[in-house]
């Protein structure tokens, strides 16, 4: 699930939802919603979030794909 992978990446980066939201230029509640699996980001938003996390979006998507096997 994308939200779970984003949460893991955020926690590994040592960021709060608020700090990640600020860096990615989105609202904190949006980060929370994504992490709970209650929405899907656009590609642009996913790239901004991943950039803030200092990871590549394709890496997150690969992990999501591996989790579905």
PDB file of N, CA, C and O in Angstrom:
ATOM      1  N   UNK A   1       0.842  -1.178   0.000  1.00  0.00           N
ATOM      2  CA  UNK A   1       0.000   0.000   0.000  1.00  0.00           C
ATOM      3  C   UNK A   1       0.891   1.246   0.000  1.00  0.00           C
ATOM      4  O   UNK A   1       1.862   1.333   0.750  1.00  0.00           O
ATOM      5  N   UNK A   2       0.540   2.194  -0.849  1.00  0.00           N
ATOM      6  CA  UNK A   2       1.346   3.399  -0.993  1.00  0.00           C
ATOM      7  C   UNK A   2       1.465   4.161   0.323  1.00  0.00           C
ATOM      8  O   UNK A   2       2.552   4.606   0.692  1.00  0.00           O
ATOM      9  N   UNK A   3       0.359   4.308   1.020  1.00  0.00           N
ATOM     10  CA  UNK A   3       0.381   5.059   2.275  1.00  0.00           C
ATOM     11  C   UNK A   3       1.343   4.491   3.295  1.00  0.00           C
ATOM     12  O   UNK A   3       2.053   5.237   3.969  1.00  0.00           O
ATOM     13  N   UNK A   4       1.371   3.172   3.410  1.00  0.00           N
ATOM     14  CA  UNK A   4       2.272   2.525   4.370  1.00  0.00           C
ATOM     15  C   UNK A   4       3.729   2.765   3.980  1.00  0.00           C
ATOM     16  O   UNK A   4       4.577   2.991   4.843  1.00  0.00           O
ATOM     17  N   UNK A   5       4.014   2.717   2.692  1.00  0.00           N
ATOM     18  CA  UNK A   5       5.389   2.961   2.224  1.00  0.00           C
ATOM     19  C   UNK A   5       5.797   4.405   2.456  1.00  0.00           C
ATOM     20  O   UNK A   5       6.938   4.677   2.831  1.00  0.00           O
ATOM     21  N   UNK A   6       4.876   5.330   2.236  1.00  0.00           N
ATOM     22  CA  UNK A   6       5.190   6.737   2.498  1.00  0.00           C
ATOM     23  C   UNK A   6       5.436   6.962   3.985  1.00  0.00           C
ATOM     24  O   UNK A   6       6.336   7.714   4.359  1.00  0.00           O
ATOM     25  N   UNK A   7       4.641   6.315   4.834  1.00  0.00           N
ATOM     26  CA  UNK A   7       4.839   6.447   6.283  1.00  0.00           C
ATOM     27  C   UNK A   7       6.204   5.907   6.704  1.00  0.00           C
ATOM     28  O   UNK A   7       6.915   6.537   7.486  1.00  0.00           O
ATOM     29  N   UNK A   8       6.565   4.731   6.175  1.00  0.00           N
ATOM     30  CA  UNK A   8       7.877   4.150   6.498  1.00  0.00           C
ATOM     31  C   UNK A   8       8.999   5.079   6.072  1.00  0.00           C
ATOM     32  O   UNK A   8       9.955   5.296   6.816  1.00  0.00           O
ATOM     33  N   UNK A   9       8.878   5.626   4.870  1.00  0.00           N
ATOM     34  CA  UNK A   9       9.913   6.518   4.349  1.00  0.00           C
ATOM     35  C   UNK A   9       9.995   7.804   5.175  1.00  0.00           C
ATOM     36  O   UNK A   9      11.087   8.308   5.439  1.00  0.00           O
ATOM     37  N   UNK A  10       8.846   8.326   5.577  1.00  0.00           N
ATOM     38  CA  UNK A  10       8.829   9.545   6.397  1.00  0.00           C
ATOM     39  C   UNK A  10       9.481   9.297   7.746  1.00  0.00           C
ATOM     40  O   UNK A  10      10.287  10.099   8.219  1.00  0.00           O
ATOM     41  N   UNK A  11       9.122   8.177   8.357  1.00  0.00           N
ATOM     42  CA  UNK A  11       9.700   7.856   9.661  1.00  0.00           C
ATOM     43  C   UNK A  11      11.201   7.599   9.548  1.00  0.00           C
ATOM     44  O   UNK A  11      11.968   8.011  10.419  1.00  0.00           O
ATOM     45  N   UNK A  12      11.621   6.923   8.487  1.00  0.00           N
ATOM     46  CA  UNK A  12      13.052   6.669   8.271  1.00  0.00           C
ATOM     47  C   UNK A  12      13.812   7.975   8.068  1.00  0.00           C
ATOM     48  O   UNK A  12      14.982   8.084   8.437  1.00  0.00           O
ATOM     49  N   UNK A  13      13.140   8.968   7.477  1.00  0.00           N
ATOM     50  CA  UNK A  13      13.768  10.269   7.256  1.00  0.00           C
ATOM     51  C   UNK A  13      13.754  11.131   8.518  1.00  0.00           C
ATOM     52  O   UNK A  13      14.361  12.201   8.554  1.00  0.00           O
ATOM     53  N   UNK A  14      13.058  10.658   9.548  1.00  0.00           N
ATOM     54  CA  UNK A  14      12.997  11.402  10.803  1.00  0.00           C
ATOM     55  C   UNK A  14      12.134  12.653  10.727  1.00  0.00           C
ATOM     56  O   UNK A  14      12.379  13.631  11.432  1.00  0.00           O
ATOM     57  N   UNK A  15      11.120  12.613   9.864  1.00  0.00           N
ATOM     58  CA  UNK A  15      10.256  13.775   9.693  1.00  0.00           C
ATOM     59  C   UNK A  15       8.884  13.520  10.299  1.00  0.00           C
ATOM     60  O   UNK A  15       8.377  12.399  10.280  1.00  0.00           O
ATOM     61  N   UNK A  16       8.298  14.575  10.833  1.00  0.00           N
ATOM     62  CA  UNK A  16       6.904  14.514  11.249  1.00  0.00           C
ATOM     63  C   UNK A  16       6.051  14.731  10.002  1.00  0.00           C
ATOM     64  O   UNK A  16       6.552  15.153   8.960  1.00  0.00           O
ATOM     65  N   UNK A  17       4.777  14.441  10.121  1.00  0.00           N
ATOM     66  CA  UNK A  17       3.877  14.721   9.002  1.00  0.00           C
ATOM     67  C   UNK A  17       3.896  16.214   8.674  1.00  0.00           C
ATOM     68  O   UNK A  17       3.861  16.600   7.506  1.00  0.00           O
ATOM     69  N   UNK A  18       3.952  17.028   9.689  1.00  0.00           N
ATOM     70  CA  UNK A  18       3.952  18.476   9.489  1.00  0.00           C
ATOM     71  C   UNK A  18       5.199  18.947   8.739  1.00  0.00           C
ATOM     72  O   UNK A  18       5.101  19.763   7.822  1.00  0.00           O
ATOM     73  N   UNK A  19       6.358  18.438   9.123  1.00  0.00           N
ATOM     74  CA  UNK A  19       7.600  18.841   8.445  1.00  0.00           C
ATOM     75  C   UNK A  19       7.623  18.351   7.002  1.00  0.00           C
ATOM     76  O   UNK A  19       8.063  19.070   6.105  1.00  0.00           O
ATOM     77  N   UNK A  20       7.149  17.128   6.779  1.00  0.00           N
ATOM     78  CA  UNK A  20       7.084  16.609   5.420  1.00  0.00           C
ATOM     79  C   UNK A  20       6.129  17.443   4.576  1.00  0.00           C
ATOM     80  O   UNK A  20       6.442  17.791   3.438  1.00  0.00           O
ATOM     81  N   UNK A  21       4.985  17.755   5.126  1.00  0.00           N
ATOM     82  CA  UNK A  21       3.995  18.558   4.394  1.00  0.00           C
ATOM     83  C   UNK A  21       4.578  19.913   4.010  1.00  0.00           C
ATOM     84  O   UNK A  21       4.381  20.378   2.887  1.00  0.00           O
ATOM     85  N   UNK A  22       5.289  20.544   4.930  1.00  0.00           N
ATOM     86  CA  UNK A  22       5.905  21.838   4.643  1.00  0.00           C
ATOM     87  C   UNK A  22       6.907  21.718   3.497  1.00  0.00           C
ATOM     88  O   UNK A  22       6.894  22.524   2.568  1.00  0.00           O
ATOM     89  N   UNK A  23       7.769  20.713   3.567  1.00  0.00           N
ATOM     90  CA  UNK A  23       8.791  20.529   2.530  1.00  0.00           C
ATOM     91  C   UNK A  23       8.184  20.193   1.172  1.00  0.00           C
ATOM     92  O   UNK A  23       8.709  20.602   0.136  1.00  0.00           O
ATOM     93  N   UNK A  24       7.078  19.446   1.175  1.00  0.00           N
ATOM     94  CA  UNK A  24       6.437  19.023  -0.071  1.00  0.00           C
ATOM     95  C   UNK A  24       5.385  20.026  -0.549  1.00  0.00           C
ATOM     96  O   UNK A  24       4.802  19.863  -1.621  1.00  0.00           O
ATOM     97  N   UNK A  25       5.150  21.056   0.251  1.00  0.00           N
ATOM     98  CA  UNK A  25       4.181  22.100  -0.076  1.00  0.00           C
ATOM     99  C   UNK A  25       2.757  21.553  -0.224  1.00  0.00           C
ATOM    100  O   UNK A  25       2.032  21.879  -1.164  1.00  0.00           O
ATOM    101  N   UNK A  26       2.391  20.709   0.742  1.00  0.00           N
ATOM    102  CA  UNK A  26       1.017  20.209   0.838  1.00  0.00           C
ATOM    103  C   UNK A  26       0.571  20.379   2.283  1.00  0.00           C
ATOM    104  O   UNK A  26       1.380  20.711   3.150  1.00  0.00           O
ATOM    105  N   UNK A  27      -0.693  20.157   2.542  1.00  0.00           N
ATOM    106  CA  UNK A  27      -1.223  20.301   3.902  1.00  0.00           C
ATOM    107  C   UNK A  27      -0.929  19.031   4.704  1.00  0.00           C
ATOM    108  O   UNK A  27      -0.912  17.930   4.153  1.00  0.00           O
ATOM    109  N   UNK A  28      -0.699  19.195   6.006  1.00  0.00           N
ATOM    110  CA  UNK A  28      -0.413  18.054   6.871  1.00  0.00           C
ATOM    111  C   UNK A  28      -1.527  17.026   6.840  1.00  0.00           C
ATOM    112  O   UNK A  28      -1.262  15.825   6.875  1.00  0.00           O
ATOM    113  N   UNK A  29      -2.757  17.477   6.775  1.00  0.00           N
ATOM    114  CA  UNK A  29      -3.870  16.520   6.757  1.00  0.00           C
ATOM    115  C   UNK A  29      -3.858  15.684   5.477  1.00  0.00           C
ATOM    116  O   UNK A  29      -4.355  14.558   5.466  1.00  0.00           O
ATOM    117  N   UNK A  30      -3.295  16.231   4.404  1.00  0.00           N
ATOM    118  CA  UNK A  30      -3.187  15.474   3.153  1.00  0.00           C
ATOM    119  C   UNK A  30      -2.183  14.335   3.326  1.00  0.00           C
ATOM    120  O   UNK A  30      -2.421  13.219   2.862  1.00  0.00           O
ATOM    121  N   UNK A  31      -1.066  14.613   3.991  1.00  0.00           N
ATOM    122  CA  UNK A  31      -0.074  13.570   4.272  1.00  0.00           C
ATOM    123  C   UNK A  31      -0.721  12.484   5.129  1.00  0.00           C
ATOM    124  O   UNK A  31      -0.554  11.295   4.860  1.00  0.00           O
ATOM    125  N   UNK A  32      -1.449  12.889   6.145  1.00  0.00           N
ATOM    126  CA  UNK A  32      -2.131  11.937   7.013  1.00  0.00           C
ATOM    127  C   UNK A  32      -3.112  11.081   6.217  1.00  0.00           C
ATOM    128  O   UNK A  32      -3.164   9.863   6.387  1.00  0.00           O
ATOM    129  N   UNK A  33      -3.881  11.721   5.357  1.00  0.00           N
ATOM    130  CA  UNK A  33      -4.861  11.008   4.538  1.00  0.00           C
ATOM    131  C   UNK A  33      -4.175   9.969   3.649  1.00  0.00           C
ATOM    132  O   UNK A  33      -4.646   8.837   3.538  1.00  0.00           O
ATOM    133  N   UNK A  34      -3.071  10.351   3.019  1.00  0.00           N
ATOM    134  CA  UNK A  34      -2.331   9.423   2.158  1.00  0.00           C
ATOM    135  C   UNK A  34      -1.806   8.240   2.966  1.00  0.00           C
ATOM    136  O   UNK A  34      -1.925   7.088   2.547  1.00  0.00           O
ATOM    137  N   UNK A  35      -1.229   8.534   4.118  1.00  0.00           N
ATOM    138  CA  UNK A  35      -0.659   7.474   4.950  1.00  0.00           C
ATOM    139  C   UNK A  35      -1.727   6.495   5.434  1.00  0.00           C
ATOM    140  O   UNK A  35      -1.428   5.324   5.672  1.00  0.00           O
ATOM    141  N   UNK A  36      -2.950   6.953   5.580  1.00  0.00           N
ATOM    142  CA  UNK A  36      -4.044   6.084   6.001  1.00  0.00           C
ATOM    143  C   UNK A  36      -4.717   5.394   4.822  1.00  0.00           C
ATOM    144  O   UNK A  36      -5.690   4.661   4.998  1.00  0.00           O
ATOM    145  N   UNK A  37      -4.198   5.629   3.627  1.00  0.00           N
ATOM    146  CA  UNK A  37      -4.738   4.980   2.441  1.00  0.00           C
ATOM    147  C   UNK A  37      -6.069   5.545   1.987  1.00  0.00           C
ATOM    148  O   UNK A  37      -6.845   4.857   1.324  1.00  0.00           O
ATOM    149  N   UNK A  38      -6.334   6.783   2.334  1.00  0.00           N
ATOM    150  CA  UNK A  38      -7.611   7.391   2.002  1.00  0.00           C
ATOM    151  C   UNK A  38      -7.536   8.314   0.792  1.00  0.00           C
ATOM    152  O   UNK A  38      -8.380   9.195   0.629  1.00  0.00           O
ATOM    153  N   UNK A  39      -6.550   8.121  -0.039  1.00  0.00           N
ATOM    154  CA  UNK A  39      -6.423   8.935  -1.238  1.00  0.00           C
ATOM    155  C   UNK A  39      -5.197   8.520  -2.017  1.00  0.00           C
ATOM    156  O   UNK A  39      -4.357   7.760  -1.535  1.00  0.00           O
ATOM    157  N   UNK A  40      -5.112   9.028  -3.220  1.00  0.00           N
ATOM    158  CA  UNK A  40      -3.963   8.753  -4.080  1.00  0.00           C
ATOM    159  C   UNK A  40      -3.429  10.081  -4.598  1.00  0.00           C
ATOM    160  O   UNK A  40      -4.192  10.899  -5.109  1.00  0.00           O
ATOM    161  N   UNK A  41      -2.134  10.298  -4.472  1.00  0.00           N
ATOM    162  CA  UNK A  41      -1.575  11.562  -4.951  1.00  0.00           C
ATOM    163  C   UNK A  41      -1.438  11.560  -6.470  1.00  0.00           C
ATOM    164  O   UNK A  41      -1.366  10.505  -7.099  1.00  0.00           O
ATOM    165  N   UNK A  42      -1.405  12.746  -7.038  1.00  0.00           N
ATOM    166  CA  UNK A  42      -1.062  12.853  -8.451  1.00  0.00           C
ATOM    167  C   UNK A  42       0.418  12.516  -8.581  1.00  0.00           C
ATOM    168  O   UNK A  42       1.140  12.479  -7.585  1.00  0.00           O
ATOM    169  N   UNK A  43       0.862  12.276  -9.785  1.00  0.00           N
ATOM    170  CA  UNK A  43       2.280  11.984 -10.004  1.00  0.00           C
ATOM    171  C   UNK A  43       3.122  13.167  -9.528  1.00  0.00           C
ATOM    172  O   UNK A  43       4.148  12.977  -8.874  1.00  0.00           O
ATOM    173  N   UNK A  44       2.694  14.374  -9.852  1.00  0.00           N
ATOM    174  CA  UNK A  44       3.434  15.566  -9.442  1.00  0.00           C
ATOM    175  C   UNK A  44       3.563  15.652  -7.922  1.00  0.00           C
ATOM    176  O   UNK A  44       4.638  15.947  -7.399  1.00  0.00           O
ATOM    177  N   UNK A  45       2.475  15.395  -7.225  1.00  0.00           N
ATOM    178  CA  UNK A  45       2.492  15.456  -5.766  1.00  0.00           C
ATOM    179  C   UNK A  45       3.352  14.344  -5.183  1.00  0.00           C
ATOM    180  O   UNK A  45       4.091  14.571  -4.225  1.00  0.00           O
ATOM    181  N   UNK A  46       3.264  13.151  -5.747  1.00  0.00           N
ATOM    182  CA  UNK A  46       4.092  12.048  -5.273  1.00  0.00           C
ATOM    183  C   UNK A  46       5.574  12.388  -5.447  1.00  0.00           C
ATOM    184  O   UNK A  46       6.382  12.112  -4.561  1.00  0.00           O
ATOM    185  N   UNK A  47       5.923  12.976  -6.565  1.00  0.00           N
ATOM    186  CA  UNK A  47       7.321  13.364  -6.812  1.00  0.00           C
ATOM    187  C   UNK A  47       7.762  14.411  -5.793  1.00  0.00           C
ATOM    188  O   UNK A  47       8.878  14.334  -5.279  1.00  0.00           O
ATOM    189  N   UNK A  48       6.899  15.399  -5.489  1.00  0.00           N
ATOM    190  CA  UNK A  48       7.260  16.420  -4.502  1.00  0.00           C
ATOM    191  C   UNK A  48       7.445  15.806  -3.119  1.00  0.00           C
ATOM    192  O   UNK A  48       8.376  16.169  -2.400  1.00  0.00           O
ATOM    193  N   UNK A  49       6.570  14.883  -2.740  1.00  0.00           N
ATOM    194  CA  UNK A  49       6.684  14.234  -1.436  1.00  0.00           C
ATOM    195  C   UNK A  49       7.976  13.417  -1.380  1.00  0.00           C
ATOM    196  O   UNK A  49       8.713  13.474  -0.395  1.00  0.00           O
ATOM    197  N   UNK A  50       8.239  12.670  -2.428  1.00  0.00           N
ATOM    198  CA  UNK A  50       9.447  11.840  -2.450  1.00  0.00           C
ATOM    199  C   UNK A  50      10.706  12.697  -2.453  1.00  0.00           C
ATOM    200  O   UNK A  50      11.705  12.341  -1.828  1.00  0.00           O
ATOM    201  N   UNK A  51      10.659  13.816  -3.149  1.00  0.00           N
ATOM    202  CA  UNK A  51      11.812  14.729  -3.155  1.00  0.00           C
ATOM    203  C   UNK A  51      12.076  15.237  -1.732  1.00  0.00           C
ATOM    204  O   UNK A  51      13.223  15.324  -1.296  1.00  0.00           O
ATOM    205  N   UNK A  52      11.001  15.566  -1.022  1.00  0.00           N
ATOM    206  CA  UNK A  52      11.125  16.023   0.362  1.00  0.00           C
ATOM    207  C   UNK A  52      11.684  14.923   1.259  1.00  0.00           C
ATOM    208  O   UNK A  52      12.374  15.198   2.240  1.00  0.00           O
ATOM    209  N   UNK A  53      11.375  13.663   0.907  1.00  0.00           N
ATOM    210  CA  UNK A  53      11.870  12.516   1.672  1.00  0.00           C
ATOM    211  C   UNK A  53      13.263  12.076   1.219  1.00  0.00           C
ATOM    212  O   UNK A  53      13.883  11.208   1.834  1.00  0.00           O
ATOM    213  N   UNK A  54      13.744  12.688   0.138  1.00  0.00           N
ATOM    214  CA  UNK A  54      15.048  12.361  -0.446  1.00  0.00           C
ATOM    215  C   UNK A  54      15.111  10.902  -0.909  1.00  0.00           C
ATOM    216  O   UNK A  54      16.103  10.201  -0.711  1.00  0.00           O
ATOM    217  N   UNK A  55      14.010  10.477  -1.533  1.00  0.00           N
ATOM    218  CA  UNK A  55      13.957   9.164  -2.165  1.00  0.00           C
ATOM    219  C   UNK A  55      13.342   9.346  -3.552  1.00  0.00           C
ATOM    220  O   UNK A  55      12.721  10.370  -3.834  1.00  0.00           O
ATOM    221  N   UNK A  56      13.515   8.365  -4.394  1.00  0.00           N
ATOM    222  CA  UNK A  56      12.944   8.438  -5.732  1.00  0.00           C
ATOM    223  C   UNK A  56      11.547   7.829  -5.727  1.00  0.00           C
ATOM    224  O   UNK A  56      11.290   6.821  -5.069  1.00  0.00           O
ATOM    225  N   UNK A  57      10.652   8.466  -6.477  1.00  0.00           N
ATOM    226  CA  UNK A  57       9.273   7.990  -6.538  1.00  0.00           C
ATOM    227  C   UNK A  57       9.203   6.556  -7.045  1.00  0.00           C
ATOM    228  O   UNK A  57       8.380   5.770  -6.576  1.00  0.00           O
ATOM    229  N   UNK A  58      10.067   6.208  -8.008  1.00  0.00           N
ATOM    230  CA  UNK A  58      10.023   4.846  -8.551  1.00  0.00           C
ATOM    231  C   UNK A  58      10.390   3.829  -7.483  1.00  0.00           C
ATOM    232  O   UNK A  58       9.905   2.698  -7.517  1.00  0.00           O
ATOM    233  N   UNK A  59      11.237   4.210  -6.537  1.00  0.00           N
ATOM    234  CA  UNK A  59      11.598   3.286  -5.460  1.00  0.00           C
ATOM    235  C   UNK A  59      10.379   2.988  -4.577  1.00  0.00           C
ATOM    236  O   UNK A  59      10.146   1.845  -4.183  1.00  0.00           O
ATOM    237  N   UNK A  60       9.618   4.028  -4.281  1.00  0.00           N
ATOM    238  CA  UNK A  60       8.411   3.841  -3.474  1.00  0.00           C
ATOM    239  C   UNK A  60       7.422   2.953  -4.220  1.00  0.00           C
ATOM    240  O   UNK A  60       6.834   2.041  -3.638  1.00  0.00           O
ATOM    241  N   UNK A  61       7.243   3.223  -5.509  1.00  0.00           N
ATOM    242  CA  UNK A  61       6.295   2.437  -6.305  1.00  0.00           C
ATOM    243  C   UNK A  61       6.765   0.983  -6.446  1.00  0.00           C
ATOM    244  O   UNK A  61       5.941   0.069  -6.487  1.00  0.00           O
ATOM    245  N   UNK A  62       8.053   0.770  -6.518  1.00  0.00           N
ATOM    246  CA  UNK A  62       8.586  -0.598  -6.574  1.00  0.00           C
ATOM    247  C   UNK A  62       8.249  -1.339  -5.291  1.00  0.00           C
ATOM    248  O   UNK A  62       7.824  -2.494  -5.329  1.00  0.00           O
ATOM    249  N   UNK A  63       8.439  -0.677  -4.156  1.00  0.00           N
ATOM    250  CA  UNK A  63       8.114  -1.304  -2.866  1.00  0.00           C
ATOM    251  C   UNK A  63       6.627  -1.631  -2.768  1.00  0.00           C
ATOM    252  O   UNK A  63       6.244  -2.672  -2.235  1.00  0.00           O
ATOM    253  N   UNK A  64       5.802  -0.739  -3.285  1.00  0.00           N
ATOM    254  CA  UNK A  64       4.365  -0.977  -3.277  1.00  0.00           C
ATOM    255  C   UNK A  64       4.056  -2.209  -4.120  1.00  0.00           C
ATOM    256  O   UNK A  64       3.276  -3.070  -3.712  1.00  0.00           O
ATOM    257  N   UNK A  65       4.676  -2.288  -5.303  1.00  0.00           N
ATOM    258  CA  UNK A  65       4.458  -3.433  -6.182  1.00  0.00           C
ATOM    259  C   UNK A  65       4.937  -4.722  -5.571  1.00  0.00           C
ATOM    260  O   UNK A  65       4.282  -5.753  -5.729  1.00  0.00           O
ATOM    261  N   UNK A  66       6.052  -4.703  -4.883  1.00  0.00           N
ATOM    262  CA  UNK A  66       6.587  -5.903  -4.239  1.00  0.00           C
ATOM    263  C   UNK A  66       5.674  -6.369  -3.107  1.00  0.00           C
ATOM    264  O   UNK A  66       5.573  -7.564  -2.829  1.00  0.00           O
ATOM    265  N   UNK A  67       5.018  -5.421  -2.465  1.00  0.00           N
ATOM    266  CA  UNK A  67       4.124  -5.777  -1.361  1.00  0.00           C
ATOM    267  C   UNK A  67       2.859  -6.457  -1.812  1.00  0.00           C
ATOM    268  O   UNK A  67       2.179  -7.097  -1.010  1.00  0.00           O
ATOM    269  N   UNK A  68       2.526  -6.329  -3.093  1.00  0.00           N
ATOM    270  CA  UNK A  68       1.291  -6.938  -3.620  1.00  0.00           C
ATOM    271  C   UNK A  68       1.502  -8.374  -4.077  1.00  0.00           C
ATOM    272  O   UNK A  68       0.545  -9.059  -4.437  1.00  0.00           O
ATOM    273  N   UNK A  69       2.734  -8.826  -4.065  1.00  0.00           N
ATOM    274  CA  UNK A  69       3.011 -10.199  -4.516  1.00  0.00           C
ATOM    275  C   UNK A  69       2.686 -11.206  -3.454  1.00  0.00           C
ATOM    276  O   UNK A  69       2.859 -12.406  -3.668  1.00  0.00           O
TER     277      UNK A  69
END
